[in-house]
């Protein structure tokens, strides 16, 4: 006869090895390096970093080279009657002097554009005063910080999801172990009842009752196997692996929970896990709040950018080049231009004022979201801490329930063998033992899950996920 006892009843896999911390740590590392959602978030951070580099580049001078060569034919002309004006005068002079010193002049037709022309120049432009540049850089910096914080916050959620999914898989494995042992009990009970029926000690209805009990356990076993497969697939989905990839199998017992709790308390510098200090620590550590702070800063910079439209802009420009019908560097072809350009916009149809109002609305929204998020984080910490405290306090009761149910089942088994108990009482005793074992299993992994939720609520980033690139 098989009877599950204590921690051995919750063996989560065959041939387990290693600790639960090592197993879940490896899975989390896999997820943080291969998760597709996190990779997409990294691309967004890289894009914001490139936008920040673009905004910084506006402080520096720009240097442009241009070259143009043109061939023209036709086009507008102007007629200049120089012959009609000068030829009578020249004829009179020739007549007076009796010579031909003054030849006749033809009327001229002048094209507005040259038949060929080139213009080659090198231009340097340097902003001297432009409030849009600094405001744009500050907005880009805040947007980058918001994207980086959002990526780290996403990594924290992925870590929490991985831990909880792996714990669900371990829980399903443990349930399978319980149902395997329970099925052996139900099978043995059926065998005993068939033997008693053949010897004429019981009626056939008790055999049918034992068979129904055995089939009920088999059905529960199939449900646990299905839950195990789904949990395994979800764990591999998070780490972007084939759904059927094997997972590390470990044993989980109450000392593991105590050890994980102590590690979390040490990391939070709160050995007693008091609510108020944990809530304050969460507000300081959660990257969701840092993201909203950065969004608020970006909105404030956007307002400064909108206000910059009402200020003048001053720039220096320098051009050097050559221009003419041919490429040459003579005094008639080369040129130098140095300019100071002042630009001020007096009216833009009210668009600039609307931009200021829009930036203010975005900043107001970000501040409200930040306050709401802080309240939600404080509630998350309270809920996770209370859930853990409840499940931890329930572990002792659940273990004693298993011991009591196991003792009652041993007595019921002996009475059944002696024919001193009816089948209904024996099956009820067996079910009470199975329910107690399942309850201890659920309570144990609920404690682990609430620890994972508490770690996430605190923003405890043990893996220090770096942002995508550095500004």
C-alpha positions as CSV (number, residue, x, y, z in Angstrom):
1,X,0.0,0.0,0.0
2,X,1.3,3.5,-1.0
3,X,0.7,6.4,1.3
4,X,2.1,9.9,0.6
5,X,3.7,11.6,3.5
6,X,4.8,15.2,4.2
7,X,7.2,16.9,1.8
8,X,7.7,13.7,-0.2
9,X,4.0,13.9,-1.2
10,X,4.8,17.1,-3.2
11,X,7.7,15.8,-5.3
12,X,7.4,17.9,-8.4
13,X,9.2,15.8,-10.9
14,X,11.1,12.6,-11.4
15,X,14.9,12.8,-10.7
16,X,14.8,16.4,-9.5
17,X,18.1,18.3,-9.1
18,X,19.2,21.7,-8.0
19,X,17.4,24.4,-6.0
20,X,14.3,26.3,-7.0
21,X,16.3,29.5,-7.0
22,X,18.8,28.2,-9.5
23,X,16.1,26.7,-11.8
24,X,13.9,29.8,-11.9
25,X,17.0,32.1,-12.2
26,X,18.1,30.3,-15.3
27,X,14.6,30.5,-16.8
28,X,14.4,34.2,-16.1
29,X,17.8,34.8,-17.7
30,X,16.6,32.9,-20.8
31,X,13.5,35.0,-20.9
32,X,15.3,38.3,-20.5
33,X,17.7,37.4,-23.3
34,X,15.2,36.0,-25.8
35,X,11.7,37.3,-25.0
36,X,10.2,38.8,-28.2
37,X,8.2,41.5,-26.4
38,X,11.3,42.7,-24.6
39,X,13.3,42.7,-27.9
40,X,10.6,44.9,-29.4
41,X,10.8,47.3,-26.5
42,X,14.6,47.4,-27.0
43,X,14.0,48.5,-30.5
44,X,11.9,51.4,-29.2
45,X,14.6,52.4,-26.8
46,X,17.2,52.4,-29.7
47,X,14.9,54.6,-31.8
48,X,14.5,57.1,-28.9
49,X,18.3,57.1,-28.5
50,X,18.8,57.9,-32.2
51,X,16.2,60.7,-31.9
52,X,18.2,62.1,-28.9
53,X,21.4,62.0,-31.0
54,X,19.6,63.9,-33.8
55,X,18.4,66.6,-31.3
56,X,22.0,67.0,-30.0
57,X,23.3,67.3,-33.5
58,X,21.4,70.6,-33.9
59,X,23.9,72.3,-31.6
60,X,26.7,71.7,-34.0
61,X,27.4,73.5,-37.3
62,X,26.2,72.0,-40.6
63,X,28.4,71.9,-43.6
64,X,26.9,71.5,-47.1
65,X,28.5,71.1,-50.5
66,X,26.6,71.9,-53.7
67,X,27.5,71.8,-57.4
68,X,25.4,72.8,-60.4
69,X,26.2,72.8,-64.1
70,X,23.6,74.1,-66.5
71,X,23.3,74.1,-70.3
72,X,20.5,76.4,-71.7
73,X,19.0,77.0,-75.1
74,X,16.4,79.6,-75.9
75,X,14.5,81.4,-73.3
76,X,13.7,85.1,-72.8
77,X,15.8,87.8,-74.5
78,X,16.0,91.6,-74.5
79,X,16.6,93.7,-77.7
80,X,19.1,96.6,-77.3
81,X,19.1,98.9,-80.4
82,X,22.6,100.1,-80.0
83,X,23.1,100.3,-83.8
84,X,20.0,102.5,-84.3
85,X,21.3,104.8,-81.6
86,X,25.0,105.0,-82.6
87,X,25.1,104.5,-86.4
88,X,23.7,108.0,-87.3
89,X,26.3,109.6,-85.0
90,X,29.1,107.4,-86.5
91,X,28.0,108.3,-90.0
92,X,28.1,112.0,-89.3
93,X,31.6,111.7,-87.7
94,X,32.9,109.7,-90.7
95,X,31.5,112.4,-93.0
96,X,33.1,115.3,-91.0
97,X,36.4,113.5,-90.8
98,X,36.3,112.2,-94.3
99,X,37.2,108.8,-93.0
100,X,35.7,105.5,-91.9
101,X,37.0,105.4,-88.4
102,X,33.6,104.8,-87.0
103,X,32.1,101.5,-88.4
104,X,28.5,100.7,-88.2
105,X,27.3,98.8,-85.1
106,X,24.7,96.0,-85.1
107,X,21.7,96.0,-82.9
108,X,22.2,93.6,-80.0
109,X,19.9,90.7,-78.7
110,X,20.9,89.6,-75.1
111,X,19.7,86.3,-73.6
112,X,18.5,86.4,-70.0
113,X,20.2,83.1,-69.2
114,X,23.7,81.9,-70.2
115,X,24.0,79.0,-72.6
116,X,26.2,77.3,-70.0
117,X,26.8,78.0,-66.4
118,X,28.2,76.4,-63.2
119,X,27.8,77.2,-59.5
120,X,29.9,75.3,-57.0
121,X,29.7,76.3,-53.3
122,X,30.5,75.1,-49.8
123,X,28.1,76.4,-47.1
124,X,28.5,76.5,-43.3
125,X,25.6,77.2,-41.0
126,X,25.8,77.6,-37.2
127,X,22.9,78.4,-34.9
128,X,23.8,81.2,-32.5
129,X,20.5,81.4,-30.6
130,X,17.6,79.0,-31.1
131,X,15.5,78.1,-28.0
132,X,13.9,75.3,-30.0
133,X,17.2,73.4,-30.0
134,X,17.6,73.1,-26.2
135,X,13.9,72.4,-25.7
136,X,13.9,69.7,-28.4
137,X,17.0,68.1,-26.8
138,X,15.4,68.0,-23.4
139,X,12.2,66.5,-24.8
140,X,14.2,63.8,-26.7
141,X,16.2,63.1,-23.5
142,X,13.0,62.6,-21.5
143,X,11.4,60.4,-24.1
144,X,14.5,58.2,-24.2
145,X,14.4,57.9,-20.4
146,X,10.7,57.0,-20.5
147,X,11.4,54.3,-23.1
148,X,14.3,52.9,-21.2
149,X,12.3,52.8,-17.9
150,X,9.4,51.1,-19.8
151,X,11.7,48.4,-21.0
152,X,13.1,47.7,-17.5
153,X,9.5,47.7,-16.1
154,X,8.6,45.2,-18.8
155,X,11.6,43.1,-17.9
156,X,10.2,43.0,-14.3
157,X,6.8,41.9,-15.5
158,X,8.4,39.2,-17.6
159,X,10.4,38.0,-14.6
160,X,7.3,37.8,-12.5
161,X,5.3,36.0,-15.2
162,X,8.2,33.5,-15.6
163,X,8.3,32.8,-11.9
164,X,4.6,32.3,-11.6
165,X,4.4,30.2,-14.7
166,X,7.2,28.0,-13.5
167,X,5.6,27.6,-10.1
168,X,2.3,26.6,-11.8
169,X,4.2,24.0,-13.8
170,X,5.8,22.6,-10.6
171,X,2.4,22.7,-8.9
172,X,0.9,20.6,-11.8
173,X,3.8,18.2,-11.6
174,X,3.3,17.8,-7.9
175,X,-0.4,17.2,-8.5
176,X,0.4,14.5,-11.0
177,X,2.6,12.8,-8.3
178,X,-0.3,13.0,-5.8
179,X,-2.7,11.5,-8.3
180,X,-0.3,8.8,-9.3
181,X,0.0,7.7,-5.7
182,X,-3.8,8.1,-5.2
183,X,-4.4,6.0,-8.3
184,X,-2.3,3.2,-6.8
185,X,-4.5,3.5,-3.6
186,X,-7.7,3.4,-5.7
187,X,-6.4,0.4,-7.7
188,X,-5.5,-1.5,-4.6
189,X,-8.9,-0.8,-3.1
190,X,-10.6,-2.1,-6.2
191,X,-8.4,-5.3,-6.1
192,X,-9.2,-5.8,-2.4
193,X,-12.9,-5.4,-3.0
194,X,-12.9,-7.8,-6.0
195,X,-11.2,-10.4,-3.7
196,X,-13.7,-9.8,-1.0
197,X,-16.5,-10.2,-3.5
198,X,-15.1,-13.4,-4.8
199,X,-15.0,-14.8,-1.3
200,X,-18.6,-13.8,-0.7
201,X,-17.8,-11.2,2.0
202,X,-19.3,-8.1,0.2
203,X,-21.8,-7.5,-2.5
204,X,-21.0,-6.5,-6.1
205,X,-22.1,-2.9,-5.7
206,X,-19.0,-2.2,-3.6
207,X,-16.8,-3.4,-6.4
208,X,-18.6,-1.0,-8.8
209,X,-18.1,1.8,-6.2
210,X,-14.3,1.1,-6.0
211,X,-14.1,1.0,-9.8
212,X,-15.9,4.4,-10.1
213,X,-13.5,5.8,-7.5
214,X,-10.5,4.6,-9.6
215,X,-11.9,6.1,-12.8
216,X,-12.5,9.4,-10.9
217,X,-8.9,9.5,-9.9
218,X,-7.8,8.8,-13.5
219,X,-9.9,11.7,-14.8
220,X,-8.3,14.0,-12.3
221,X,-4.9,12.7,-13.3
222,X,-5.6,13.6,-16.9
223,X,-6.6,17.1,-15.9
224,X,-3.4,17.6,-14.0
225,X,-1.4,16.3,-17.0
226,X,-3.2,18.8,-19.3
227,X,-2.4,21.6,-16.8
228,X,1.2,20.6,-16.8
229,X,1.5,20.7,-20.6
230,X,-0.1,24.1,-20.8
231,X,2.1,25.5,-18.0
232,X,5.2,24.1,-19.8
233,X,4.1,25.7,-23.1
234,X,3.6,29.1,-21.4
235,X,7.0,29.0,-19.7
236,X,8.6,28.3,-23.1
237,X,6.5,31.0,-24.7
238,X,7.9,33.6,-22.4
239,X,11.5,32.6,-23.1
240,X,10.8,32.2,-26.9
241,X,11.6,28.5,-26.9
242,X,9.8,25.5,-28.5
243,X,6.7,24.7,-26.4
244,X,7.9,21.1,-25.8
245,X,11.4,22.0,-24.5
246,X,12.1,20.3,-21.2
247,X,12.1,22.4,-18.0
248,X,14.4,21.9,-15.0
249,X,12.6,19.8,-12.3
250,X,13.2,20.6,-8.6
251,X,11.7,19.6,-5.3
252,X,9.9,22.4,-3.3
253,X,9.4,22.3,0.4
254,X,8.7,24.8,3.2
255,X,12.4,25.6,3.8
256,X,12.6,26.8,0.2
257,X,9.8,29.3,0.9
258,X,11.5,30.6,4.0
259,X,14.8,31.0,2.2
260,X,13.2,32.9,-0.7
261,X,11.4,35.1,1.8
262,X,14.6,35.9,3.7
263,X,16.4,36.7,0.4
264,X,13.6,39.2,-0.6
265,X,13.7,40.7,2.9
266,X,17.4,41.2,2.7
267,X,17.2,42.8,-0.7
268,X,14.5,45.1,0.5
269,X,16.4,45.9,3.7
270,X,13.2,45.1,5.6
271,X,13.8,41.9,7.7
272,X,10.3,42.1,9.2
273,X,8.6,42.9,5.9
274,X,6.5,45.7,7.3
275,X,3.9,47.2,5.0
276,X,4.6,51.0,5.2
277,X,8.4,50.7,4.6
278,X,7.8,48.2,1.7
279,X,5.3,50.6,0.1
280,X,7.8,53.5,0.4
281,X,10.6,51.3,-1.1
282,X,8.3,50.3,-4.0
283,X,7.5,53.9,-4.8
284,X,11.2,54.6,-5.0
285,X,12.1,51.5,-7.0
286,X,9.3,50.9,-9.5
287,X,10.3,51.9,-13.1
288,X,6.7,52.5,-14.0
289,X,6.9,55.7,-11.9
290,X,10.2,56.6,-13.4
291,X,8.6,56.2,-16.8
292,X,5.7,58.6,-15.9
293,X,8.2,61.1,-14.4
294,X,10.1,61.1,-17.7
295,X,6.8,61.5,-19.7
296,X,6.0,64.5,-17.5
297,X,9.4,66.0,-18.1
298,X,9.0,65.4,-21.8
299,X,5.6,67.2,-21.8
300,X,7.2,70.2,-19.9
301,X,10.0,70.3,-22.5
302,X,7.3,70.1,-25.2
303,X,5.7,73.2,-23.7
304,X,9.1,75.0,-23.7
305,X,9.5,74.0,-27.4
306,X,6.0,75.4,-28.2
307,X,6.9,78.7,-26.4
308,X,10.1,78.9,-28.4
309,X,8.0,79.8,-31.4
310,X,7.5,83.3,-29.9
311,X,11.2,83.9,-29.6
312,X,13.7,85.0,-32.3
313,X,16.2,82.8,-33.9
314,X,19.7,83.9,-34.8
315,X,22.2,82.0,-37.1
316,X,25.5,82.6,-38.8
317,X,26.0,81.5,-42.4
318,X,29.2,81.4,-44.5
319,X,29.4,80.5,-48.2
320,X,32.4,80.1,-50.4
321,X,32.3,79.0,-54.0
322,X,32.9,79.7,-57.7
323,X,30.4,80.7,-60.3
324,X,30.7,81.3,-64.1
325,X,30.5,79.8,-67.5
326,X,33.6,77.6,-66.8
327,X,35.2,76.2,-63.8
328,X,37.8,78.8,-62.6
329,X,39.1,80.4,-59.5
330,X,39.8,83.9,-60.8
331,X,38.6,87.0,-59.0
332,X,35.6,87.2,-61.4
333,X,34.6,83.6,-60.6
334,X,35.1,83.0,-56.9
335,X,33.1,84.5,-54.2
336,X,32.7,84.6,-50.3
337,X,29.5,85.4,-48.4
338,X,29.2,85.8,-44.6
339,X,25.8,86.4,-43.2
340,X,24.0,86.8,-39.8
341,X,20.4,85.8,-40.2
342,X,17.7,86.9,-37.7
343,X,14.3,85.3,-38.0
344,X,11.2,86.0,-35.9
345,X,7.7,84.8,-36.6
346,X,4.9,87.3,-35.7
347,X,1.8,85.2,-36.5
348,X,1.1,81.5,-37.2
349,X,-2.7,81.4,-37.2
350,X,-2.8,80.5,-33.4
351,X,-1.1,77.2,-34.0
352,X,1.7,78.1,-31.5
353,X,-0.7,78.9,-28.7
354,X,-2.5,75.6,-29.4
355,X,0.8,73.8,-29.2
356,X,1.4,75.2,-25.7
357,X,-2.1,74.2,-24.6
358,X,-1.6,70.7,-25.9
359,X,1.7,70.3,-24.1
360,X,0.1,71.5,-20.9
361,X,-2.6,68.9,-21.2
362,X,-0.1,66.1,-21.8
363,X,1.8,67.2,-18.7
364,X,-1.3,67.3,-16.6
365,X,-2.3,63.8,-17.8
366,X,1.1,62.4,-17.0
367,X,1.0,63.9,-13.4
368,X,-2.4,62.4,-12.8
369,X,-1.4,59.0,-14.1
370,X,1.7,59.2,-11.9
371,X,-0.4,59.8,-8.8
372,X,-2.8,57.0,-9.8
373,X,0.0,54.6,-10.5
374,X,1.6,55.3,-7.1
375,X,-1.6,54.5,-5.3
376,X,-2.0,51.3,-7.3
377,X,1.6,50.3,-6.5
378,X,1.0,50.8,-2.8
379,X,-2.1,48.6,-3.1
380,X,-0.2,45.9,-5.0
381,X,2.4,45.8,-2.2
382,X,-0.3,45.5,0.4
383,X,-2.2,42.8,-1.5
384,X,1.0,40.7,-2.2
385,X,2.2,41.0,1.3
386,X,-1.1,40.0,2.8
387,X,-1.5,37.1,0.4
388,X,2.0,35.8,1.3
389,X,1.4,36.2,5.0
390,X,-1.9,34.3,4.7
391,X,-0.5,31.5,2.7
392,X,2.6,31.2,4.9
393,X,0.4,31.1,8.0
394,X,-1.8,28.4,6.3
395,X,1.2,26.1,5.5
396,X,1.4,24.7,9.1
397,X,-2.4,24.1,9.2
398,X,-2.3,22.5,5.7
399,X,0.6,20.2,6.8
400,X,-1.2,19.1,10.0
401,X,-4.3,18.5,7.9
402,X,-2.3,16.0,5.7
403,X,-1.0,14.3,8.8
404,X,-4.5,13.9,10.3
405,X,-5.9,12.7,7.0
406,X,-3.1,10.2,6.6
407,X,-3.6,8.8,10.1
408,X,-7.3,8.5,9.5
409,X,-6.7,6.8,6.2
410,X,-4.3,4.2,7.7
411,X,-7.0,3.3,10.3
412,X,-9.7,3.1,7.6
413,X,-7.5,0.9,5.4
414,X,-7.0,-1.6,8.3
415,X,-10.8,-1.6,9.0
416,X,-11.5,-2.2,5.4
417,X,-9.1,-5.2,5.3
418,X,-11.0,-6.6,8.3
419,X,-14.4,-5.9,6.9
420,X,-15.2,-3.4,9.7
421,X,-15.9,-0.3,7.5
422,X,-18.2,0.2,4.5
423,X,-16.9,1.3,1.1
424,X,-18.3,4.8,1.3
425,X,-16.4,5.5,4.5
426,X,-13.2,4.2,3.1
427,X,-13.5,6.3,-0.1
428,X,-14.4,9.4,1.9
429,X,-11.2,8.8,4.0
430,X,-9.1,8.4,0.8
431,X,-10.6,11.6,-0.7
432,X,-10.0,13.5,2.5
433,X,-6.3,12.5,2.3
434,X,-6.1,13.4,-1.4
435,X,-7.8,16.8,-0.8
436,X,-5.4,17.5,2.1
437,X,-2.4,16.7,0.0
438,X,-3.7,18.9,-2.9
439,X,-4.5,21.7,-0.5
440,X,-0.9,21.6,0.9
441,X,0.4,21.6,-2.6
442,X,-1.7,24.6,-3.7
443,X,-0.9,26.5,-0.5
444,X,2.8,25.9,-0.9
445,X,3.0,27.2,-4.5
446,X,0.5,30.0,-3.7
447,X,3.1,31.2,-1.2
448,X,5.8,31.1,-3.9
449,X,3.5,32.9,-6.3
450,X,2.7,35.6,-3.7
451,X,6.5,36.0,-3.1
452,X,7.0,36.5,-6.8
453,X,4.2,39.1,-6.9
454,X,5.6,40.9,-3.8
455,X,9.1,41.0,-5.4
456,X,7.5,42.5,-8.6
457,X,5.4,45.0,-6.6
458,X,8.6,46.2,-4.8
459,X,10.4,46.7,-8.1
460,X,13.3,44.5,-6.8
461,X,15.4,44.2,-10.0
462,X,17.8,41.5,-9.1
463,X,18.9,41.0,-12.7
464,X,19.7,44.7,-13.4
465,X,18.5,44.7,-17.0
466,X,20.5,47.5,-18.7
467,X,18.7,49.9,-21.0
468,X,19.2,49.5,-24.8
469,X,22.3,51.7,-25.4
470,X,23.5,54.6,-23.4
471,X,22.9,58.3,-24.0
